[in-house]
């Protein structure tokens, strides 16, 4: 019972902490005349990815590397197949923003690069596979390039960029929000990792399965809320951009920092999960780039959800 309570409270603290951090940081940035689009592509995008970041960092430092990797890979799969699937059933998803058009290939590159980096045995013939500290540096270098490039094209494309709603609060309150947000993230993240490890032991399940499913879905709740609301408001650029940006952050930033702190062993059993993450990016690429309409219809959204359900069923049967 305590394990479930720990997980639930952890997710509540984690998500509320991310909200506080975004509100405080965005308000403070606005005070210094930083543009909405830059805030949206950096602070807000980072804010929705902080749950995955904190959980993976804590798991990595604790030696729970299966949760660290599973959380990121699982979140990327959830983001595309489930969250965009749900969003498309609310309202068909199309994108007009040039910024988003350029981000989608980058998310596909991130997934493919993860597969290459994690497969030392297959590619280099090594005795074992892992994401090394050098891999982490490469990921972070790509992340810096991505941020620099994205902010640059966004600044030159402001008419095509969605407006970000920012709370007007005092600098003192902004700092308080940031401190409370960080505290909620750290405490919530620790409780989630502890709860996930305990749940895996109690139920006789692998940490990889828990990381790929329960933890991944829980840390993706901010993306689900943001994209579903955006689809309901017919702001489909935000619905898609939120997921695509999060997936790039997850691989380049989160796995970059996590593997830099401590190399992450990669088992051959996790290969199929990385391939599914690659498949998810390819599916999104094909749906939005191929054909005349460049749109994800409602029936395609339902199909994406079905693919996710089948994948979870596969995990339960094999892990």
N, C-alpha and C positions, 0 to 999 in steps of 0.2 A: 504493500500500500504506500509506504514511504517513498519507494522508488518512483511510482507514478506521480506522486505529489511533487517530488523533486523535479521531475521532468516538466510538469505543467507550470510550476512556479518559475522554473528556469526560463521557459519559453516566454512567459509573461514579462519577466524582468528584461530579457534580451530584446524583445521587440519594442517595449516601452522605452528602454534605454536608447535604442536606435532612433526612435522618434524624438526624444529629448536632444540627442546629439545633433540631429539634422536641423531641428528648429533653432537651437542655440547657435550653431555654426553658420547657418544660412542667414540668420538675422544679423550676426556680427559681420559677415562678409558684405551684406548689403549696406551696412553703416560705412564701409570703406569703399563704396561705389563699385563693387565688383558686379559685372552684368549678370542678369538672370540666367542666361544660357550657360555661362561658365559655372555658376552655382549649381545648375541642374545637372551638368555633365560631370561635375567633380564631387561636390559635397553631398548632394541628394543621391547620386548614383552610388557613392561610397557608403552612404548611410544605409541604403537597402541591402548592401553586401556585408555590413559589419557583423550581423549575426553569424554568417558563415565564417568570416575572418576570425572572430573571437573563439568560436567553437573549435575550428581547425588548429589555431595557435595553441590553445590549452591542451587539446588532444595530442598535438605534436610534442609539446613539452612534457606531458605525462607519459609519453611512450605509446599512446594509443593511436598508432599511425594508420590503422585500418579505418578508424573513425575520421581522422584528418582527411584522408584521401576520399573515402566514401562519401563524406559530407559534401565535398566540392563536386565530385562527379555526379552524385545523386541529385544535387541541387540543380545542376545544369540540365539534367534529363527532365526533372520536374518542371523547370522553368519553361522549356519548349513544349514538350508533349502535353503536360497537364495544364500549366497556367495559361499558355497561349491557346490551348485547346478550349479551356473554359471561357476565355475571353472571346474567342471566335464564335462560340455558341451564343454569347450575349449580343455581339454585333460583328459582322464580317470585318476582318482586319486587312487594311491596305495601308501602305506607307507612301507619303509624298516627300518627306523630308530628305534632303540630300545627305544630311548628317547620318541618318539611319541607313541609307543605301550603302554608305561607305563602311558602316560598322558591321553589317552582316557578314561580309567576307572575312573581316577580322575575327569574328567569333568562330567561324569555320577554321581559320588558320590556327587559332588558339587550341581548339579541340584536336586537330591533326598534330600539332606540335607536342601536345601532351602525350599522345600515343607514341610518337617517335622517341621523346625523352624518356618515357617510362619503360621502353622495351629494349633495355641493354642486351638481354640474352638473345633476343631475336635479331637485332640489328648489328650489334658489335660482337656477339658470341661470348659475352661475359658469363661468369658462373651464376650471377644473380642480377636482378633488376632493381633499380631504385631511382628516385628523384634526388640527385646529389645537390650539394651546395652550389656547384657550378651551374647545374640546371636551374636552380633558384635564381641565380644572378641573371641568366639568360631570360627567364620569365619576367623578372623585374625590369630588365632593359626594354623588352617589348612593351611592358606596361607604360613606362615613361614615354616611349615613342607614341603609343596609342593616345595617351592624355594630351601630349603636345600637339599631335596631328588633329585630334578631334576638336580640341578647344580652338585651334587655328581655323579650321573650316567652319566651325560654328559661328565664330566672330564675323566671318565674311558672308554668313548665310542667316543673319538674324531674323529676316522677314519670314523665314521658313521654319523658325524654331518656336516650340510651344512656350507659353508664358508659365513661369513657376510662381506659385503662391507662396509668399514668405511672410511670416508673422513679424509685426513691427513691435519688438520688445527692447527694453533698455539693455545697454552693454552689461551691466551688473547681472541682470536676470539671464542674459545670454550665457555668461560664464557659468552661472549656477546650473543652467540646463545642460551645458557641456559636461560639467563635473558629475551631475546626477546621471546623465546618459552613459558616461564611461563606467561609473560604478555599477549601474544596472547591467551593462554589457558584460563586465568582468565577472560579477557574481552569478548572473544568469547563465553565462557560458560555462562556468565551472560546474554549476548544478546540473546542466544538461549533459556534460561529459560524464560526470559521476553517475548520474541517473541512467545514462545509456549503457555504461559499462556494467552497472548492477543489473539492469534489465537483461542484457545479453547473457550474463552468468545465470540469473534466476530461471530464464526460459530455455537455456541451453542453445542459444543462437550465437552466430558469429558477430563480432563487433562490426565487421564489414556490412552485414545485412542491416543492422540497426542504423549504421551511418548512412547507408544508401537509401533507406526508407524513412523511418521515424524522424531521425535528426535532420535529414535533407528536406523533408516536407516542412518540418517545424521552422527551420531557418529560412525557408522560402516564403513564409507567410506574408512578409512585407511586400514582396514582389507580386504575390497573388492578389493582395488587397489593392495595390497600386494599379496593376494592369486590368483587373476586373472593373474597378471604378472608371478607369480611363475608357474602356470599351463601352461601358454603360453611357458615358458622356459623349460617345462617338469620337473621342480623341485617340484614334487608332495609332498615330505616330508614337504617342507616349506609351501605349500598351505594349507595342513591339520594342521600342527603344529601351524601355525599362528592363525587359528580359535580356535583350541582346547585350546591353551594357553590363548587366549583372554577370552574365556568363563570361564575358571578357575579364572583368574584375576577378571573378572566382579563380580562373586559371592563372592569369598572369600575376595578379597581386597576392592572392591568398596562398596558392601553392608555392609561389615564389618566396614569400616570407617564411612559410612553414618549413620548406625544405632547406632554406638558408639557416634557420635555427637548428634544425635537426634533419639529416637526410631521411627520406621517407621510403622504406622498403616497398616494393611493388610486386605483388604475387601474380603468377600467371592466371589465377582465377579471376583477377580484377580486369583482365584484358577485355573480356566481353563487355564489361560496364563502360570502359573508355570507348569501345567501338560503338556502343549504343549512344553515348554522348556525341560522338562524331556523326552518327546517323541522324540524330536529332538536328544538328546544325545543317547537315546536307538537306534534310527534308524542308527545313525553314528556307534555305537558300533556293531550292527548286520551286517551292510554292510561291515565293515572292519575286523570283527573277525569271522563271520560265513561263511562257504563255502570254496571252494578251492582257489579261485582267490584273495580274500581279496582286492577287488577293487571296486570303484564307477564308473560304466560305464556311458557313455553319456546319455543313455535313463533314467538311474536312477537319473542323475542330473536334467533332465527335469521334472521328477516326483517330485523331491524335490522342484523345483521352483513352480510347480503346487500346491503342498501342502501349500506353503507359500502364494500363491495368494488366495487360499480358506480360509486360516486363516485370512488374512486381510479382505476379504469379510465378514467373520463371525464377526470380530471386528466392522466393519462399521454398520452392521445390528443390533448388540446387545448393543454397547456402545454409 
